[in-house]
Amino acid sequence: MVALLLVLLLALLLFGAGFALKVLWWFAVAVLVIWLVGFFMRSTTVGGTRSRWYRW
């Protein structure tokens, strides 16, 4: 009985981890697309110096 509960718990954990990793992959892809759009849409020159699309 204990072994069955451990196997079910392990299956639940692996399913949860797989779902979370899939969501994180989609989030990473979305961030990458936003970054690429910002990188290519930035203006190349402002006042003779190269500008950045972010404020770091």
N, CA, C and O atoms as a CHARMM CRD file, in Angstrom:
* protein
*
  224
    1    1 MET  N      0.81900  -1.20000   0.00000 PROA 1      0.00000
    2    1 MET  CA     0.00000   0.00000   0.00000 PROA 1      0.00000
    3    1 MET  C      0.86500   1.26800   0.00000 PROA 1      0.00000
    4    1 MET  O      0.58600   2.22300  -0.72500 PROA 1      0.00000
    5    2 VAL  N      1.91100   1.25800   0.82000 PROA 2      0.00000
    6    2 VAL  CA     2.80300   2.41700   0.89100 PROA 2      0.00000
    7    2 VAL  C      3.53300   2.60300  -0.43000 PROA 2      0.00000
    8    2 VAL  O      3.71400   3.73000  -0.89100 PROA 2      0.00000
    9    3 ALA  N      3.95400   1.49700  -1.04200 PROA 3      0.00000
   10    3 ALA  CA     4.65500   1.57900  -2.32500 PROA 3      0.00000
   11    3 ALA  C      3.74700   2.16500  -3.39700 PROA 3      0.00000
   12    3 ALA  O      4.19500   2.95700  -4.22600 PROA 3      0.00000
   13    4 LEU  N      2.48000   1.78100  -3.38500 PROA 4      0.00000
   14    4 LEU  CA     1.53700   2.31400  -4.36100 PROA 4      0.00000
   15    4 LEU  C      1.35200   3.81700  -4.17200 PROA 4      0.00000
   16    4 LEU  O      1.30900   4.56600  -5.14800 PROA 4      0.00000
   17    5 LEU  N      1.24300   4.25500  -2.93200 PROA 5      0.00000
   18    5 LEU  CA     1.11900   5.68900  -2.64900 PROA 5      0.00000
   19    5 LEU  C      2.37100   6.45300  -3.07700 PROA 5      0.00000
   20    5 LEU  O      2.27400   7.56500  -3.59500 PROA 5      0.00000
   21    6 LEU  N      3.54600   5.85800  -2.86100 PROA 6      0.00000
   22    6 LEU  CA     4.78600   6.51300  -3.28900 PROA 6      0.00000
   23    6 LEU  C      4.86600   6.63100  -4.80800 PROA 6      0.00000
   24    6 LEU  O      5.30900   7.65400  -5.33200 PROA 6      0.00000
   25    7 VAL  N      4.44000   5.59300  -5.50900 PROA 7      0.00000
   26    7 VAL  CA     4.44500   5.63700  -6.97300 PROA 7      0.00000
   27    7 VAL  C      3.45800   6.68600  -7.47300 PROA 7      0.00000
   28    7 VAL  O      3.77100   7.43100  -8.40100 PROA 7      0.00000
   29    8 LEU  N      2.27800   6.75300  -6.87600 PROA 8      0.00000
   30    8 LEU  CA     1.29100   7.75900  -7.28400 PROA 8      0.00000
   31    8 LEU  C      1.78500   9.17000  -6.97500 PROA 8      0.00000
   32    8 LEU  O      1.57900  10.08900  -7.76600 PROA 8      0.00000
   33    9 LEU  N      2.43300   9.33900  -5.83100 PROA 9      0.00000
   34    9 LEU  CA     2.98900  10.64700  -5.48500 PROA 9      0.00000
   35    9 LEU  C      4.09900  11.04500  -6.45400 PROA 9      0.00000
   36    9 LEU  O      4.18000  12.20100  -6.86700 PROA 9      0.00000
   37   10 LEU  N      4.94400  10.09700  -6.81200 PROA 10     0.00000
   38   10 LEU  CA     6.00800  10.36800  -7.77800 PROA 10     0.00000
   39   10 LEU  C      5.43200  10.73200  -9.14400 PROA 10     0.00000
   40   10 LEU  O      5.92400  11.64800  -9.80200 PROA 10     0.00000
   41   11 ALA  N      4.40000  10.02500  -9.56800 PROA 11     0.00000
   42   11 ALA  CA     3.75800  10.33900 -10.84500 PROA 11     0.00000
   43   11 ALA  C      3.14200  11.73500 -10.80100 PROA 11     0.00000
   44   11 ALA  O      3.23200  12.48200 -11.77500 PROA 11     0.00000
   45   12 LEU  N      2.52500  12.08600  -9.69300 PROA 12     0.00000
   46   12 LEU  CA     1.92900  13.41800  -9.56200 PROA 12     0.00000
   47   12 LEU  C      2.99400  14.49900  -9.59400 PROA 12     0.00000
   48   12 LEU  O      2.80800  15.53500 -10.23300 PROA 12     0.00000
   49   13 LEU  N      4.11100  14.26800  -8.91000 PROA 13     0.00000
   50   13 LEU  CA     5.20100  15.24700  -8.91400 PROA 13     0.00000
   51   13 LEU  C      5.80200  15.41300 -10.30800 PROA 13     0.00000
   52   13 LEU  O      6.07000  16.53300 -10.74400 PROA 13     0.00000
   53   14 LEU  N      6.01000  14.30600 -10.99600 PROA 14     0.00000
   54   14 LEU  CA     6.58700  14.39000 -12.34100 PROA 14     0.00000
   55   14 LEU  C      5.62900  15.07400 -13.30900 PROA 14     0.00000
   56   14 LEU  O      6.06400  15.84000 -14.16900 PROA 14     0.00000
   57   15 PHE  N      4.32700  14.80700 -13.17900 PROA 15     0.00000
   58   15 PHE  CA     3.35200  15.48100 -14.03700 PROA 15     0.00000
   59   15 PHE  C      3.34900  16.97700 -13.76800 PROA 15     0.00000
   60   15 PHE  O      3.32700  17.78400 -14.69700 PROA 15     0.00000
   61   16 GLY  N      3.37000  17.34400 -12.48100 PROA 16     0.00000
   62   16 GLY  CA     3.38900  18.76500 -12.11500 PROA 16     0.00000
   63   16 GLY  C      4.64600  19.45500 -12.60100 PROA 16     0.00000
   64   16 GLY  O      4.59000  20.58000 -13.09800 PROA 16     0.00000
   65   17 ALA  N      5.78000  18.78700 -12.46000 PROA 17     0.00000
   66   17 ALA  CA     7.04300  19.37700 -12.90900 PROA 17     0.00000
   67   17 ALA  C      7.05200  19.52900 -14.43100 PROA 17     0.00000
   68   17 ALA  O      7.52500  20.53500 -14.95900 PROA 17     0.00000
   69   18 GLY  N      6.52900  18.52700 -15.12500 PROA 18     0.00000
   70   18 GLY  CA     6.47400  18.61800 -16.58400 PROA 18     0.00000
   71   18 GLY  C      5.59300  19.74800 -17.05800 PROA 18     0.00000
   72   18 GLY  O      5.93800  20.45400 -18.00500 PROA 18     0.00000
   73   19 PHE  N      4.45200  19.92700 -16.40700 PROA 19     0.00000
   74   19 PHE  CA     3.55100  21.02800 -16.76500 PROA 19     0.00000
   75   19 PHE  C      4.21200  22.37100 -16.48500 PROA 19     0.00000
   76   19 PHE  O      4.13300  23.28500 -17.30400 PROA 19     0.00000
   77   20 ALA  N      4.87100  22.49500 -15.31900 PROA 20     0.00000
   78   20 ALA  CA     5.52800  23.75000 -14.96400 PROA 20     0.00000
   79   20 ALA  C      6.65900  24.06000 -15.94200 PROA 20     0.00000
   80   20 ALA  O      6.83500  25.21000 -16.34300 PROA 20     0.00000
   81   21 LEU  N      7.42400  23.04100 -16.32700 PROA 21     0.00000
   82   21 LEU  CA     8.52300  23.27600 -17.26600 PROA 21     0.00000
   83   21 LEU  C      8.00100  23.68400 -18.63300 PROA 21     0.00000
   84   21 LEU  O      8.61200  24.50900 -19.31300 PROA 21     0.00000
   85   22 LYS  N      6.86700  23.10700 -19.04300 PROA 22     0.00000
   86   22 LYS  CA     6.29100  23.49300 -20.33300 PROA 22     0.00000
   87   22 LYS  C      5.83900  24.94700 -20.30000 PROA 22     0.00000
   88   22 LYS  O      6.04800  25.68400 -21.26400 PROA 22     0.00000
   89   23 VAL  N      5.22100  25.36500 -19.19700 PROA 23     0.00000
   90   23 VAL  CA     4.79500  26.76200 -19.05500 PROA 23     0.00000
   91   23 VAL  C      6.00800  27.67900 -19.05700 PROA 23     0.00000
   92   23 VAL  O      5.98000  28.74400 -19.67500 PROA 23     0.00000
   93   24 LEU  N      7.07900  27.27400 -18.36400 PROA 24     0.00000
   94   24 LEU  CA     8.28300  28.10500 -18.33200 PROA 24     0.00000
   95   24 LEU  C      8.93500  28.21400 -19.70700 PROA 24     0.00000
   96   24 LEU  O      9.48100  29.26400 -20.04600 PROA 24     0.00000
   97   25 TRP  N      8.88800  27.14500 -20.50700 PROA 25     0.00000
   98   25 TRP  CA     9.42900  27.20700 -21.86800 PROA 25     0.00000
   99   25 TRP  C      8.64800  28.20500 -22.70500 PROA 25     0.00000
  100   25 TRP  O      9.23800  28.99200 -23.44500 PROA 25     0.00000
  101   26 TRP  N      7.29600  28.17900 -22.59200 PROA 26     0.00000
  102   26 TRP  CA     6.49000  29.14200 -23.35800 PROA 26     0.00000
  103   26 TRP  C      6.76300  30.56900 -22.89700 PROA 26     0.00000
  104   26 TRP  O      6.80200  31.48700 -23.71700 PROA 26     0.00000
  105   27 PHE  N      6.95300  30.76600 -21.59300 PROA 27     0.00000
  106   27 PHE  CA     7.28300  32.08900 -21.07700 PROA 27     0.00000
  107   27 PHE  C      8.63400  32.55200 -21.60800 PROA 27     0.00000
  108   27 PHE  O      8.78500  33.71400 -21.98500 PROA 27     0.00000
  109   28 ALA  N      9.62500  31.64800 -21.64300 PROA 28     0.00000
  110   28 ALA  CA    10.94900  31.99400 -22.16000 PROA 28     0.00000
  111   28 ALA  C     10.89400  32.35100 -23.64100 PROA 28     0.00000
  112   28 ALA  O     11.58200  33.27300 -24.07800 PROA 28     0.00000
  113   29 VAL  N     10.08600  31.63300 -24.41800 PROA 29     0.00000
  114   29 VAL  CA     9.93800  31.93500 -25.84100 PROA 29     0.00000
  115   29 VAL  C      9.29700  33.30700 -26.02300 PROA 29     0.00000
  116   29 VAL  O      9.71700  34.07700 -26.88700 PROA 29     0.00000
  117   30 ALA  N      8.28200  33.61900 -25.21600 PROA 30     0.00000
  118   30 ALA  CA     7.61700  34.92600 -25.31400 PROA 30     0.00000
  119   30 ALA  C      8.59700  36.05600 -24.98800 PROA 30     0.00000
  120   30 ALA  O      8.62800  37.07300 -25.68100 PROA 30     0.00000
  121   31 VAL  N      9.39500  35.87700 -23.93600 PROA 31     0.00000
  122   31 VAL  CA    10.38300  36.90500 -23.57500 PROA 31     0.00000
  123   31 VAL  C     11.42100  37.07100 -24.68200 PROA 31     0.00000
  124   31 VAL  O     11.82600  38.19200 -24.98800 PROA 31     0.00000
  125   32 LEU  N     11.84800  35.97300 -25.27800 PROA 32     0.00000
  126   32 LEU  CA    12.81100  36.04600 -26.37200 PROA 32     0.00000
  127   32 LEU  C     12.24100  36.79900 -27.56900 PROA 32     0.00000
  128   32 LEU  O     12.93600  37.61600 -28.17300 PROA 32     0.00000
  129   33 VAL  N     10.99000  36.53600 -27.91600 PROA 33     0.00000
  130   33 VAL  CA    10.36200  37.23100 -29.04500 PROA 33     0.00000
  131   33 VAL  C     10.25100  38.72000 -28.75300 PROA 33     0.00000
  132   33 VAL  O     10.53700  39.54200 -29.62400 PROA 33     0.00000
  133   34 ILE  N      9.83800  39.07800 -27.53900 PROA 34     0.00000
  134   34 ILE  CA     9.72700  40.50200 -27.17600 PROA 34     0.00000
  135   34 ILE  C     11.10100  41.16100 -27.23500 PROA 34     0.00000
  136   34 ILE  O     11.22900  42.29100 -27.70700 PROA 34     0.00000
  137   35 TRP  N     12.12700  40.46100 -26.75700 PROA 35     0.00000
  138   35 TRP  CA    13.47000  41.02200 -26.79100 PROA 35     0.00000
  139   35 TRP  C     13.94600  41.22400 -28.22600 PROA 35     0.00000
  140   35 TRP  O     14.52800  42.25800 -28.55300 PROA 35     0.00000
  141   36 LEU  N     13.69400  40.22900 -29.08600 PROA 36     0.00000
  142   36 LEU  CA    14.12700  40.35400 -30.48300 PROA 36     0.00000
  143   36 LEU  C     13.40000  41.48700 -31.19600 PROA 36     0.00000
  144   36 LEU  O     14.00800  42.22800 -31.96900 PROA 36     0.00000
  145   37 VAL  N     12.10100  41.62400 -30.93800 PROA 37     0.00000
  146   37 VAL  CA    11.35300  42.72300 -31.55200 PROA 37     0.00000
  147   37 VAL  C     11.92600  44.05100 -31.09200 PROA 37     0.00000
  148   37 VAL  O     12.13200  44.94800 -31.91000 PROA 37     0.00000
  149   38 GLY  N     12.18400  44.19200 -29.81200 PROA 38     0.00000
  150   38 GLY  CA    12.77900  45.42700 -29.30200 PROA 38     0.00000
  151   38 GLY  C     14.16900  45.66700 -29.84500 PROA 38     0.00000
  152   38 GLY  O     14.54700  46.81300 -30.08900 PROA 38     0.00000
  153   39 PHE  N     14.93300  44.61300 -30.03900 PROA 39     0.00000
  154   39 PHE  CA    16.29000  44.74600 -30.55600 PROA 39     0.00000
  155   39 PHE  C     16.28400  45.24700 -31.99000 PROA 39     0.00000
  156   39 PHE  O     17.08700  46.10800 -32.35000 PROA 39     0.00000
  157   40 PHE  N     15.38800  44.71700 -32.81000 PROA 40     0.00000
  158   40 PHE  CA    15.36000  45.10300 -34.22000 PROA 40     0.00000
  159   40 PHE  C     14.56700  46.38200 -34.47100 PROA 40     0.00000
  160   40 PHE  O     14.75900  47.02500 -35.50300 PROA 40     0.00000
  161   41 MET  N     13.68900  46.76200 -33.56100 PROA 41     0.00000
  162   41 MET  CA    12.87100  47.95400 -33.76200 PROA 41     0.00000
  163   41 MET  C     13.52100  49.21400 -33.19600 PROA 41     0.00000
  164   41 MET  O     13.00700  50.31700 -33.38800 PROA 41     0.00000
  165   42 ARG  N     14.64100  49.05700 -32.50400 PROA 42     0.00000
  166   42 ARG  CA    15.27100  50.23900 -31.91500 PROA 42     0.00000
  167   42 ARG  C     15.80500  51.14600 -33.00800 PROA 42     0.00000
  168   42 ARG  O     16.10300  50.70100 -34.11600 PROA 42     0.00000
  169   43 SER  N     15.91900  52.39600 -32.68700 PROA 43     0.00000
  170   43 SER  CA    16.52300  53.31700 -33.65200 PROA 43     0.00000
  171   43 SER  C     18.03000  53.13700 -33.61500 PROA 43     0.00000
  172   43 SER  O     18.60700  52.91400 -32.55100 PROA 43     0.00000
  173   44 THR  N     18.66200  53.23300 -34.76100 PROA 44     0.00000
  174   44 THR  CA    20.09000  52.94300 -34.83300 PROA 44     0.00000
  175   44 THR  C     20.93900  54.09700 -34.33500 PROA 44     0.00000
  176   44 THR  O     21.98500  53.86800 -33.72700 PROA 44     0.00000
  177   45 THR  N     20.51900  55.33100 -34.57500 PROA 45     0.00000
  178   45 THR  CA    21.32500  56.46300 -34.11800 PROA 45     0.00000
  179   45 THR  C     20.42400  57.52500 -33.49900 PROA 45     0.00000
  180   45 THR  O     19.33100  57.80600 -33.99100 PROA 45     0.00000
  181   46 VAL  N     20.90900  58.09900 -32.41900 PROA 46     0.00000
  182   46 VAL  CA    20.25000  59.24800 -31.79600 PROA 46     0.00000
  183   46 VAL  C     21.35500  60.20900 -31.39400 PROA 46     0.00000
  184   46 VAL  O     22.12400  59.93300 -30.47300 PROA 46     0.00000
  185   47 GLY  N     21.43100  61.32100 -32.07600 PROA 47     0.00000
  186   47 GLY  CA    22.46500  62.30400 -31.76400 PROA 47     0.00000
  187   47 GLY  C     23.87500  61.82100 -32.04800 PROA 47     0.00000
  188   47 GLY  O     24.82700  62.25400 -31.39900 PROA 47     0.00000
  189   48 GLY  N     24.01100  60.93400 -33.00800 PROA 48     0.00000
  190   48 GLY  CA    25.33700  60.46500 -33.37000 PROA 48     0.00000
  191   48 GLY  C     25.81900  59.28200 -32.54100 PROA 48     0.00000
  192   48 GLY  O     26.86300  58.70000 -32.83400 PROA 48     0.00000
  193   49 THR  N     25.06700  58.92700 -31.51100 PROA 49     0.00000
  194   49 THR  CA    25.46400  57.77000 -30.69500 PROA 49     0.00000
  195   49 THR  C     24.42100  56.67400 -30.86400 PROA 49     0.00000
  196   49 THR  O     23.25200  56.93300 -31.15000 PROA 49     0.00000
  197   50 ARG  N     24.87000  55.48100 -30.68100 PROA 50     0.00000
  198   50 ARG  CA    23.96200  54.34600 -30.80000 PROA 50     0.00000
  199   50 ARG  C     23.07800  54.28000 -29.55800 PROA 50     0.00000
  200   50 ARG  O     23.58500  54.33600 -28.43700 PROA 50     0.00000
  201   51 SER  N     21.77900  54.16300 -29.74100 PROA 51     0.00000
  202   51 SER  CA    20.86200  54.16300 -28.60500 PROA 51     0.00000
  203   51 SER  C     20.50500  52.73700 -28.20300 PROA 51     0.00000
  204   51 SER  O     20.68500  51.78900 -28.96800 PROA 51     0.00000
  205   52 ARG  N     20.00600  52.61600 -27.00800 PROA 52     0.00000
  206   52 ARG  CA    19.54800  51.33300 -26.50600 PROA 52     0.00000
  207   52 ARG  C     18.03900  51.39500 -26.33400 PROA 52     0.00000
  208   52 ARG  O     17.48400  52.44300 -26.00200 PROA 52     0.00000
  209   53 TRP  N     17.37300  50.25300 -26.56500 PROA 53     0.00000
  210   53 TRP  CA    15.92100  50.21600 -26.42400 PROA 53     0.00000
  211   53 TRP  C     15.51000  49.93900 -24.99500 PROA 53     0.00000
  212   53 TRP  O     14.32200  49.98200 -24.67500 PROA 53     0.00000
  213   54 TYR  N     16.47700  49.65300 -24.12100 PROA 54     0.00000
  214   54 TYR  CA    16.19700  49.43100 -22.71700 PROA 54     0.00000
  215   54 TYR  C     16.89700  50.49700 -21.88500 PROA 54     0.00000
  216   54 TYR  O     17.75300  51.21400 -22.40100 PROA 54     0.00000
  217   55 ARG  N     16.55500  50.61100 -20.63200 PROA 55     0.00000
  218   55 ARG  CA    17.07700  51.68800 -19.79300 PROA 55     0.00000
  219   55 ARG  C     17.99900  51.15200 -18.70400 PROA 55     0.00000
  220   55 ARG  O     17.79900  51.47800 -17.53400 PROA 55     0.00000
  221   56 TRP  N     18.98900  50.35100 -19.03800 PROA 56     0.00000
  222   56 TRP  CA    19.91800  49.86700 -18.01600 PROA 56     0.00000
  223   56 TRP  C     21.10900  50.76400 -17.95200 PROA 56     0.00000
  224   56 TRP  O     22.01500  50.53100 -17.15200 PROA 56     0.00000
